[in-house]
């Protein structure tokens, strides 16, 4: 018998995201099969938050009539009653990302906010603020499921799990890379068998086969197309018996990256900072309108990872993707406490990770080395111990100049 009471609309709290939050609101509105949902937005720049929330609400109204978008006045208010929390926070903003990209370059290294010395700097800067957020989630919304996209993803996800939260990290890069390889090989996903495992942005595919074809060798033997973002270097494939995501070429093996025309250009953070300023001004001038400048940056992690996964958790269709979780015994070759990235199925009942099977020995060796550095960086950032930060940098499988470790460690702590 009906009681006449209607269940409250689920609350999705989005922390961070800045000028690209309207895109996520649109993606969620298209993906989630519910008539009523409340999206609560929080951001570091409170002066921009109301502008972004108003623009998002007007756009979303064209997709969903029963949904609400609000600017939360505080972290506690934004989290109260939340079913799902999406973490898109970048502590220090794009200015901090610019530092992570800049200081390693003085030592001949690639700067990245999630990997190498730049990622360690980000961990040092991010840990105290994320700890505050995590403790607030635990106090105000202890049953919320936390979808994490904060770099460096392995370390931030580990901190959230340490606080007892139902948290996991997501990334779209393995999915998009795999799709591009299959398309180049003319293979159908349903007829393809494969294995995948790794750390975030340092994942590896191996033994990918479709209708008797070795997909990885086939793609590696094809000419590198201009601007193609998912090439395979044959020498790397033969060395590791596996093919990595592009960040391996860009950050860890730049010689291999040159062989497949992959490199990292500088100044990306500054470009994004300028774009964000432009977008927010456009939102203020024309709330709810289509903004052409948004096309200057693709955001596949929102519509290919976050939106379908959140939809699945809210009784939408189950979806396949890739997840960052505490290892346990999923990958026996790696420490149990490490956060690893594996394939998974997402559904309302939970996440079902796909054990990858035995790793190729060279891949396991590489991941153990990076994982050791990540663990040192985690504890260094968590305990505010500069000595552990220096050890984390020293452990990286990178050509760090002799005598540069202490200076790199010092620079990694400057953008706090």
BELVENZI-V567246 format. One record per backbone hydrogen bond with DSSP energy under -0.5 kcal/mol. NH is the residue of the N-H (numbers start at 1). CO is the residue of the C=O. If there is no record, write none. Layout:
BEGIN
NH & CO
NH & CO
END
This chain:
BEGIN
10 & 36
12 & 10
12 & 38
13 & 11
13 & 84
14 & 12
14 & 40
15 & 13
15 & 86
16 & 14
16 & 42
17 & 88
20 & 17
21 & 18
24 & 20
25 & 21
26 & 22
27 & 23
28 & 24
29 & 25
30 & 26
31 & 27
32 & 28
34 & 32
38 & 10
39 & 37
39 & 68
40 & 12
40 & 38
41 & 39
41 & 70
42 & 14
46 & 44
48 & 45
49 & 45
50 & 46
52 & 48
53 & 49
54 & 50
55 & 51
56 & 52
57 & 53
58 & 54
59 & 55
60 & 56
61 & 57
62 & 59
63 & 60
64 & 60
68 & 37
70 & 39
72 & 41
72 & 70
78 & 74
79 & 75
80 & 76
81 & 140
82 & 79
83 & 11
84 & 11
85 & 145
86 & 13
87 & 85
87 & 147
88 & 15
88 & 86
93 & 90
96 & 92
96 & 93
97 & 93
98 & 94
99 & 95
100 & 96
101 & 97
102 & 98
103 & 99
105 & 102
106 & 102
106 & 103
107 & 104
108 & 105
109 & 104
111 & 101
112 & 115
118 & 115
119 & 115
120 & 116
121 & 117
122 & 118
123 & 119
124 & 120
125 & 121
126 & 122
127 & 123
129 & 125
130 & 126
131 & 127
132 & 128
133 & 129
134 & 130
135 & 131
136 & 132
137 & 133
138 & 134
139 & 135
140 & 136
141 & 137
144 & 141
145 & 83
146 & 144
146 & 166
147 & 85
147 & 145
148 & 146
148 & 168
149 & 87
156 & 152
157 & 153
158 & 154
159 & 155
160 & 156
161 & 157
162 & 158
163 & 159
164 & 161
165 & 160
166 & 144
167 & 165
168 & 146
169 & 324
170 & 148
171 & 322
176 & 172
177 & 173
178 & 174
179 & 175
180 & 176
181 & 177
182 & 178
183 & 179
184 & 180
185 & 181
186 & 182
186 & 183
187 & 182
191 & 188
192 & 189
193 & 209
195 & 206
197 & 204
198 & 341
199 & 202
202 & 199
204 & 197
205 & 243
206 & 195
209 & 193
209 & 207
210 & 213
211 & 191
213 & 210
215 & 208
215 & 213
216 & 208
218 & 214
219 & 215
220 & 216
221 & 217
222 & 219
225 & 223
228 & 225
234 & 232
237 & 233
238 & 234
239 & 235
240 & 236
241 & 237
242 & 237
243 & 205
245 & 203
248 & 245
249 & 245
250 & 246
251 & 247
252 & 247
252 & 248
253 & 248
257 & 249
257 & 253
258 & 254
259 & 255
260 & 256
261 & 258
262 & 257
265 & 263
271 & 267
272 & 268
273 & 269
274 & 270
275 & 271
276 & 272
277 & 273
278 & 274
279 & 275
280 & 276
281 & 277
282 & 278
283 & 279
284 & 280
285 & 281
286 & 282
289 & 286
292 & 290
294 & 291
295 & 292
296 & 293
297 & 294
302 & 299
303 & 299
304 & 300
305 & 300
306 & 301
307 & 302
309 & 305
310 & 306
311 & 307
312 & 308
313 & 309
314 & 310
314 & 311
315 & 312
316 & 311
319 & 346
321 & 344
323 & 342
324 & 169
325 & 323
325 & 340
327 & 338
328 & 336
330 & 327
334 & 331
338 & 335
340 & 325
340 & 338
341 & 198
342 & 323
342 & 340
344 & 321
345 & 352
346 & 319
347 & 350
350 & 347
352 & 345
353 & 351
354 & 343
355 & 353
364 & 360
365 & 361
366 & 362
367 & 363
368 & 364
369 & 365
370 & 366
371 & 367
372 & 368
373 & 369
374 & 370
375 & 371
376 & 372
377 & 373
378 & 374
379 & 375
380 & 376
381 & 377
382 & 378
383 & 379
384 & 380
385 & 380
386 & 384
388 & 385
389 & 385
390 & 386
391 & 387
392 & 388
393 & 389
394 & 390
395 & 391
396 & 392
396 & 393
398 & 396
400 & 398
404 & 401
408 & 404
409 & 405
410 & 406
411 & 407
412 & 408
413 & 409
413 & 410
414 & 411
416 & 413
END
